[in-house]
Amino acid sequence: MKYLLFLLIANSLFANGVKELQKKAIDLKLYESREWHLLLHYKNGESLIDDELFFISENGKHDPKSELEATIDAFFQDSYEDGNLSARCIFVERFRWLDSKLNLGIKEKCERFETWFDEVQGEKMSLIFASSYMNNPSSMFGHTFLRVDKKDKPLQLSYALNYSASTGNDGGFAFAFRGIFGGYPAYFSVAPYFEKIRQYNDLENRDLYEYSLNLTEEEVEKILYHTWELHFFHSDYFFFKENCSYNILTLLEYARPSLNLTQHFSAFAIPSDTVRVLSENNLVSEVVYRPSKKSEIVNLLENSSEKAKEFAKEISYQELEPKEILEMNISKVEKMDTLELAYSYIDYLRLKKDYDFENPQKQQMKTLIARSKIGNRDTKLPSPKKPKYNTEDGHKVSRVKIGYSNRDGENISSLGIKPSYHQILDNQIGYIDGAEISFFDLELDIGDEVQYQMDFLKIKSYSSYGEFFKPKSWEFSTGIQNQFELQKPIYYINGGAGLTFGDRVKLFSLATLDFEHSKNYSKENMFLVGAKIGVFSTVNENWRTLLVGDFKSSETENRNSLSFQNNFFLNVDNSILLDLSFEDREKSFYTISLQYQHYF
């Protein structure tokens, strides 16, 4: 009886102690604290975290006060949900922050967390930007993640903090639809940095830019503690905003609450723009360039003779034995160039799974053995050149334009707005030449009538085809438009595939297939087949030009057009576009257009 009475008194005192702490927290208005809101990822009165298990209170997703009270109560319970971990050992940063404010008086050893933290902790942190990868729609904007750096470890053995969607094997329309409208769960994860190097540098041939952040050790620790408690739970992934880059910014905001990084992104969060925001907030202390495997091979090609290139290709395709190079009447430098280029190119083909021979590693090993017999270079081979500009140096991704056109004597005012991202004729500083992706690009021509065109999505990939790299060029667009002579709108899907040649001046040729649907047509649906040829070039840093001929036909009509566009850059965010075009359909007409474009 006395023991039962003791338990009742102890429980009563315990409950009163929790209530006192809850009252103290409410009196201090901790639920209104910016740090508490950042810990719970509240934006506009609602948390960005969509996993209901992240919230201890039933109303926690929308009510920071009830979540605060429920959290304090949970910290004095033995377990959380499945019993494997207590709330104190899951929400380690919530606990640490509240303990600093309330002196909770709880000491608990969280072995799983402490083992994890001892492994990944570091003194510094870098933001890593992986450049665009045009063969994967989810990576066309680039990708960002964080790297934790330790003084006593090589960078390759550092750990990467990543936020990404779990997409399974989806592709095509299903991938695009679910990615745009939040149909995938996304998680924070931690992995060795060398795995990211292999994925981005080697497999996808994306250059990496390592931005050292001037965070303190305490701020780095806050990010790690918070990442631990986030990695248990998912959020809905939205391709255009709540994506990798946006969620990385939320971690940095929590580490340094004086920052307001996410406020710059109300609708779209493009990785290059998030990198720019870090620079504008003086968070970047140094930028290091890590070239991809493809960039390294390009560097070898630029420094090799034509003979070395030809022999390297023959070795790579097993038409020549590596040891035969040693007996050839060529210079020592050419022998070294040949074998080093062959070794790297075989590795590239192997990783791309574009190798028809068995056991490419054996050919690589024979190449390496032959190279070892030559000795060291007298002069070190130049490293791949870091691009003159970083991604944050490029133009901003939204654009508005205003202009004047004359079409066969009719004066037309033109307006346009494009939320994002980059087009072929835009300034190439900080972007990949020959790559284009834009969405919701609206253009209005206002004359005797109003003509409009809205490209919901437009993608172009014009990568140069050569002896060593053989990418296909392709384009895709879909949207809606009207035409002066037709009353009903036209819905369209256009596609094309072909090849691009050249370096500074690029020539492309595509076979095209277009589909249109409109009530104007007798059969409502129309297919057009054709060809598109063109040439584009950056004449100099202030002038970019594009010449395109487009020829297509259906069962009922032929459509031919020729356009010559010149974009003159006043600076990185302002330009003047001169467009001369000719169209031949049921009738022919010429158009001259002059437009001012501002990127913001």
N, C-alpha and C positions, 0 to 999 in steps of 0.2 A: 504493500500500500504506500509506504514511504517512497519507494522507488518510482512508482507511478506518479505520485505527487511531484517528485523532483523533475520527471520528464515533462509534466504539464507546465511547470514553472519555467523550465529551460526553453521549451518551445515558445512560451508566451514572450519571454525576454528576447528570443531570436527574432520572432515576428515583429516585436516592437522596434528592434534594432534596424531591421530592413525598412520598416515604415519611416523611421527617423531619417535614414539615408535618402529615401525617396523624397521625403518632404524637403530635406536640405537641397537636393538636386533641383527640385521645382522652385524653391525660394531663390536659388542662384540663377534660375532660368537657363539651365544648361541645355534644355531642349531648343532654345533659340540660338544657341551658339553656332557660329559658322562651322567650327570643327565637327560638331555633332552632325550637322546637315551634310558635310562632306563625307563623313564616315558612313552615313546611310545613303549617300548619293541622291539626295533630294534635289529636284529641279522643278520649279513651278508647282510646288506643293505635292509632288509625287516622286517616289524613288525610281531611279532607272533600273534597279535590280528587280527582276521579274520572278525569281524563285521565291515561293511563299515561305520556304524554310529559312530564308535569310532573316525573316522578321519573327521576333519572339511574341510580339503582340499581334492579335488578329487584325488590328487596324494600323500596324506598323508601316505599311507601304505609304500611307497618307498622313499619319499622325506621329510626328516626332516626339510628342510628349508621352503618349501611351507607350511608345517603343522604349523610351528612356526608363520609365517605371518598370516595365516588364524585364528589361535587361538587368537592372539592378537586382530584381527578385531572382532572376535565373542564375546570377552569379553566386547565389547562396544555396543553389540546389546541387545535387550530386552529379546529375547527368543531363545530357541534352539529346532529345530525339531517340536515336538508336542505342544510347548508353555507352558508345565507344569513346566518346569525348564529352567532357563537361562543356558548358557554355563558356566557361573561363578559358578553356583550351582551344576553342574554336574561334571565338571573337577576341583574339588576344590584344588587338589594338583598341577595341572598344574598352576592354577591361583596363588596359594600361592608362588610357586617357581618363576614364572615370576615377580610377584609383588616384591619379594625380590631383583630381578636383575634390574628392570626397574622403580619401584615406580609408578605403574599404576594409583594411585590416585582414585581408585574405592572402595566405601564402600557399601556392600550389605548384608542384612541379609538373609541367606539361612536356613529357618526354618526346612525343612525336614531333611537336613543334620545335623544341629545342634542338633535336637532331637535325631537322630540316634547316633551321636557321643557322646552325654552326656550319653547315655545308655551303649554303648560298650567300652568306653575308659578305659584304665588302665595304670598302671605304669610299668608293666613288661610283658614279653611275653615268652611263652614256645612253643617248637615244640613237638607235640605229634606223636609218632609212634605206630600205631596199627599193631600188629603182623600178620603174614600170616593167611589166612582163606582158607583152601584147598577146601571147598565146593562151592566156588565162583571163577571162573577163573579170574575175574577182580580184585580179592583181594589176589591172591596167592603170590604177591611180598610184601604184606604189604601196608600200607597207611600212609601218613603224612599230618598233618594240624597244624595250629597255634592256640594257646589259649592266650587270653588277660587276664591278672591277675590284679585284684584290691585289694588294701590293706584291704579295709573294707568289702569285700565280700568273702564268702566261694568259693573254687575253682569250686564247682559244679554249682555255679551261674555265673561263668565267661562266656565269649563268645568265640566260636570257629570260626576261619576264614578257610574256606574250599574251595578247588577247585575240582570240580568233573564233570563228563560227565552226560548228560541227555540221558539215554539209553532206556527209555520206558520199554516195556516188552520183548525186544529182548533177545534171548538166542541162544545157540548152535553156528552153523557156522556163522549165520548173525551177532551175537554179536562179535565173534572173528574177522571176516573180517572187519567190520566197526570200531572196536576198534583199530585194527592195522593200518588201512589206513586213519584214520582221519574222519570217517563217522559220528561222534557224536559232537554236540555242547557242550561246557563245560563252566561253569560259576563259578565265585567266589561268595560265599554266607556266611552269618553270622548266627549262630544259638547258642542257649544256650549250654554250654558244657555238661550239664546233658543229653541232647538228644544224644550226641555222646557216652557218657558212656553207655547209654541204648542200643544204636545200636551196638557198638563194644564189650563192656564188657559183656553185658547181652544176647543180641539176637544172636550175632555171636561168643561169647565165645573167644574173642581175648584179650590177655593181652595188656595193654597200658603202654608205657614208656614215661614219661614226662621229656623232656630235657629243663631245664631252660636256657634261652639265656641271655647273658650279654649285652643286648641292653639298651641304655639310654632311658629315657622317651621321648626325642625328636625323637629318631629313631622309637620308638613304634608309636608315633603320625603320623610320616610320612607314616608308613605302613597302618594305619587306614584311613588316608586321601586318600591314593592311592587305597585302597580296595574299598572305596565308589565309586570312579569314574570307577573302573573296573567292579563292579558288575552289571552295566547296560548292558554290552556287552559280547558277546560270542567269544570263540576261538575254533578252531577244536582240538579235543582231540586225541592224539596219544598215544596208550597204552605203547609203549616202550620208548618214549622220552618226548614229550610235555604233560606230565601227571601231577598228583597232586604234586609230589615232585619237579619236575623241575620248575613248576610255583611258588611254595612256595619260591624256591631259588631266583627267580627274584624279589620278594618282599623284601627279605633280602638284595639283592644287591642294590636296590634303597635306602633302609634305611641307608645303609653304602656303598657308592659308591667305597670305596677302596677295597671292596671284589670282587673277580672274581670267584664266586662259580660255575656258569654254564659252565665255560670254560672246566671243567673236563668231560663234558658229550656231546660228539660229535654225538654219535649214540644212546646210551641207558642211561636212567636215572632211575636206580633201587632205590626204597626208602631206602634200607639199605645203599647203597653207598652214597646217599645224606646226610644221618645222619653222616656217617663217615667223609664226607667233612666238616661238621660243626665242628666236634671235632678237625679235623686237623687245622682248622682256628681259634681255641681257642674261639669259640662262646658259648660253653657249660660250664655252671658253676656247674650244679648239675643234677643228673638223679634220678627220682622217679618212682618206679614200682607200677602199679595199676593192681592187678590180676583180671582176668575175673571171672565170676560166676563159670565156670567149674573149674578153678584153686582153687577157694575157697572150692568147694566141694571135690576136690582131697585132699586138706589139711585136711578137716574134716575126710575123709576116712583114711588117714595116721595116724590120731590120735584117731581112734575109734577101739573098739574091734570087733571081728567077730559077737558077739551077737548084738551089737549096729547097725552094718551094716545091719544085717538080719531084725531086728525089724524096722529099718528106711525104708527099702524097702517095708515091709508089710504095714506100715502106708501110704507110698506114693501111693501104689496101692489099698488103701482102704480095705486091708485084715485085718487090725488091727486098733482099735480105739486109738487115742493118749492117752486118759485118762487111758487106761489099763496099760500103761507103769508105771504109778505112783504106781500101786499095785504090780508090779513084784518084785521078790526077786533078784534084781540086784543092783549094787552099784549106789550111787548118780551120780557119774561121767558118768556111762554108760547110765543112764536115760537122763542126759543132752545131751550127745553125740548123742543119738538116736533121740531125738526130734529136736535138731538143724540141724542134718543131714537131717532128713525127711523134715523139713521146707524148707531148701535150695534146696533139690532135687525136691520137688513138684514145686517150683518156676522155676527151670531149665526146667522141663518137660512142664510146662505151657507155658513158653516163646518159647520153641522149637515146640509148638503145637503138642507134642507127648504124649498127655494125653487123655485117652479114657473115662474119667468120667466127669459127669456134675459138674460144680461149684467147681473147684479145690481150689478156694479161701476159700471156707467153710472149707475144710480139712486143709488148711494152718492155718486158724484162730483157729481151734480146737487144732492144734499142738502148736501154740503159747500160747494159754491159759494154756495148760498142762505144757509147759516149764516154764511159769511164776510162777507156784506153787512150783517149786523146789528151787528157789532162785539163788544166785550168785555162781559162781565157787570159790573154795578156791585158785586155781591156774589158771591164765589166759591161755586160749588156744593159742598156738603159731600161729602167723600170717603166711600166705603163704610165703614160702621162695622166695625171689627175685632170679632169675636165676643168676648163678655165672658170666655169661658173658652177655653183651648187644649185640644188633644186630651189632653195629659198630666194635665189637671185632672179628667178624667172618672173614672168608677168603673173598678176593675180588671176584667179580662175574665172571670175564672173566678168561679163562684158556687156556694155550697152553701146549702141551705135545709132547715128543719125546721119542722113545724107540726102542727096538729090540725084535723080535719074532723069534721063530723057530717052523715051522709047518711041522711035519713029515719030518724033515731033511732039509727043505728049509729055508734059512735065509731071514728074512723080516725086513725092516726098517719101522717104523711107525711114522706118524705125525698126530697131531690133534689140532683143535682150537674150542673153545666154547665161544661165546660172553657172554652168561649168562645162568644160574643163580646159580643153586645148584643141586647136584645129591646125591643119596642115600649114595654113598661111600665117599663123601667129608667130610671134617672135620665138625663136628656138632656144634662147638662153635658158638653161636649166631644164630643158625638155628633150625627149628623144626625137631625132629627126625622122620624119616619115610616119609618125604615129599620131593618130587623132582619136579623141573620144569626147563627145559632147552630148548633152541631153537637154530637152525642153528648150531648144533653140527656136525662138519665135521671131519671124520677120514680117513686117507689114509694109506694103507699097500702097500709098494713098494718092490716087490720081482722079480720073473721072469716076472710077470705082475703087473699091478697096480689095486688094489681093493679099492673101496671107499664106504662110507656110509655117508649120510647127513640126520640127524634127524631134520626136520623142527621144530617139536615141540614134546617134551616128558614130560609127566606128570605122577607122581605116588603119591598116597596117601595111605600109610600103617599105619593107626591109629589103636591102639590096641582095641580089642573088649572085654568088660568085663560085670560085673553084672550091673553096673550103667550107663556106657556109651557104646553104641552099634553102632559105626560108621562102615560103609561098606568100604572095601578097594577096590581101583580101579586103573587102569592105562590106558594110552592112548598115542600112538605115531604115527607119520606120517612122511614119508620122501621118499628118493630114495637111491638105492644102486645098485652095480653090483656084480657079482660073477665070480670067475676065469673061471668056465666052461661054462658060458653063455655070449653071445655077447651083448644082449640088456639090458638096465637098468630095474630095477624093482621098481615100485611105490607101496608103501604099507601104509596101515592103520591097526594098531594093537590095540586091546582093551582087557580088562580083568576086572573081578569083583570077589570079594571074601571077606575073613576075615583075620585079623591079630591078633595074640595072643602074650602076653608076655610084659615084661617091659624092662629090660636091654637087654635081648635077645629076639628078635621078630621073630616069625614064621608066615609066610604068605602062603596062598593057594588061587589060583585064577583059575576060568574057563576063557578060552581065546578064542577069535575069531579074526582071521586075514584075511585081504583081500589084494591080490596082483594083480597087472596088469603089464603085460609084453608081448612084441612081441615074447619072447622065448617060451611062453606057447601055446599049440595047440588051446586052447579056449581063450587065452589072459588073462582071469580072473581066479583067483584061490581063494578059501576059505579054510581056515584051522581052525579046532577046536582042542582044547587041554586043557591042564592044566599046571599050573606053581606052583611050591612049592619052598620055600626058607627060609633061616634064615639069619638075619643080626644082628650085635652087635658092639658096641664100646667096644673093649676089655679093652682099657685104653685111656688116652688122646692122645696117640701117635699111636694108631693102631685101624683100623676099618676093619671089615671083612664081606663078603657077599658070601653065598653059594646058588646057584640057579639051579634047575632042570626044564627044559622046554620040554614038550612033546606035539607034535601036529601032525595032519595028515590031508590029503586031499583025494580026490578020487584016486589020482595017486601016492602019496608018503607019507612016514612017515619022520618026522624030530624030532630028539631027541638030546638034548644037556645038558651038565653039566659043570658048571663053578664055580671056587673057586677063589675069588678075595680078596686080602689083600692090604689095603692102609696104608702105614707107613708115618706119618707126621713128616717132619723135623722141620717145624714150621707151623704157621697158613696158610702161602701162598706157601708152597713147600711140595711135597710129592713124595714117590716112590711107584708105583703100581705094584704088582706082580699078574699075572693072569694065572691060570692053567685051561685049558678047554678041553673038549672032545665033538666032534660033530659026529653024526651018521645020514647020509642021504643016497644018492646012494653009497657013500663010507664013511669010517670013518677016522678021523684024530685027532691027539692030537696037542695042541698048548701051548707053554709056552711063556709068554711075560713079559718083564720088562720095565717100562716106568717112566720117570721123568716128574712130573707135576708141573707147575708154575701158580699161580693164580695172576691176575693183574687187 
